[in-house]
Amino acid sequence: MTLADTQQQRLLERLRQAGDQPVAFAELHAGGIAFPATVVSELQLNGYAIERVYDHRRLVGVRLLHPEPRETPAAPRRRRRPWPHR
C-alpha cells in the first residue's frame, strides 16, 4: 500500500465516521493527512461523491455523500478520420 492509498483510506474513514456532518480540512490535516484537498480531489476522480460544504460563502469542510464510489461510465471511443487532418 502506498502513502497515497494510506492517506485516502484515512480520509475516507474520517468522513464515514462524521456521517452527514462536514469535516474541516484543518481537522483532516491534524488527523495525519498531509494535503487533504489533494486527497479529496483524488478520491473524487476515483468516483467518490464528496461535497464541499459552505456557510455564507466560507468553506466549512467536506462530507461524503455515498460510502462507496459510483460506477463511472467508460469514455466514448473516438472516431478516427479516414483522411489526414489539416
C-alpha positions in Angstrom: 0.0 0.0 0.0 1.4 3.4 -1.0 1.4 6.6 1.1 -1.4 8.0 -1.2 -3.5 4.9 -0.6 -3.0 5.2 3.2 -4.0 8.9 3.1 -7.1 8.1 1.0 -8.1 5.4 3.4 -7.6 7.6 6.4 -9.7 10.4 4.9 -12.5 8.0 3.9 -12.6 6.5 7.4 -12.8 10.0 8.9 -15.6 11.1 6.6 -17.6 7.9 7.2 -17.3 8.5 10.9 -18.6 12.0 10.6 -21.7 10.9 8.7 -23.7 13.9 7.4 -21.5 16.4 9.3 -18.8 18.3 7.4 -15.2 17.7 8.4 -12.8 20.7 8.2 -9.6 20.5 6.2 -7.7 21.6 9.3 -9.1 18.7 11.2 -8.2 16.3 8.5 -4.6 17.7 8.4 -4.4 17.4 12.2 -5.5 13.8 11.8 -2.4 13.0 9.7 -3.5 13.7 6.2 -0.7 15.9 4.6 -2.7 17.6 1.8 -6.4 16.9 2.5 -7.7 19.0 -0.5 -5.5 17.0 -2.9 -6.6 13.7 -1.4 -10.3 14.8 -1.7 -9.7 15.6 -5.4 -8.0 12.2 -6.0 -11.0 10.4 -4.3 -13.5 12.4 -6.4 -11.6 11.3 -9.6 -11.9 7.7 -8.4 -15.7 8.0 -8.2 -16.4 9.0 -4.6 -19.1 11.6 -4.2 -17.6 14.2 -1.8 -19.3 17.5 -1.3 -17.6 20.8 -0.2 -19.8 22.4 2.4 -20.1 26.2 2.6 -21.6 28.6 5.1 -22.1 32.2 3.9 -19.6 31.6 1.1 -17.0 30.3 3.5 -15.7 26.8 3.2 -16.7 24.8 6.3 -15.4 21.4 5.2 -16.2 18.3 3.2 -18.6 15.4 3.6 -19.0 12.0 2.0 -22.4 11.7 0.2 -22.1 8.0 -0.6 -19.9 5.5 1.3 -18.8 3.7 -1.9 -17.6 5.1 -5.2 -20.1 5.4 -8.0 -19.6 3.5 -11.2 -18.1 5.7 -13.8 -19.1 5.0 -17.4 -16.3 4.3 -19.9 -15.2 7.2 -22.0 -16.7 7.2 -25.5 -14.4 5.9 -28.2 -13.0 8.5 -30.6 -13.7 8.0 -34.2 -10.7 8.0 -36.4 -10.8 10.1 -39.6 -10.0 8.1 -42.8 -8.3 11.2 -44.2 -5.4 13.3 -42.8 -6.4 16.1 -40.6 -5.2 19.6 -41.7 
